[in-house]
Amino acid sequence: MPSRLERACAERGLKMTGQRRIIARVLSEAADHPDVEEVYRRAAAIDAGISLATVYRSMRLFEEIGIIQRHDFGDGRARYEEARGDHHHHLIDIETGEVVEFQDPELEAAVTRIARHLGFDMIGQRLEIFGRRVQRKGPETT
């Protein structure tokens, strides 16, 4: 069964080679925001014949046709996720690199209100918050 990204490629008329299918499947199944090297490792585990250059070319092509999004989370690597169409933001743990996706209707309303107040029709937005996870202390033992 084709992955979501494989179907998106087909809808846009992109020729799907076997290696592109694997790369698209790896991205569709990713629960994280992998960089190109991680996509390569995962794809090469499925097909050892996939080259890093093929992954780079495929990622660039997928980004150009709008089926994946590229992010810079401040760690010096471009990270990717499927362009799902839902609007969400990212909270990045600067110590572990963990990326938490979230949505917040109050935040959306505030951003829209700010744009209007400043005389803008908002056409898009992206919010990336960087922080450290707070270590919660458990009940004290005596």
Disulfide bonds with the S-S distance in Angstrom:
none
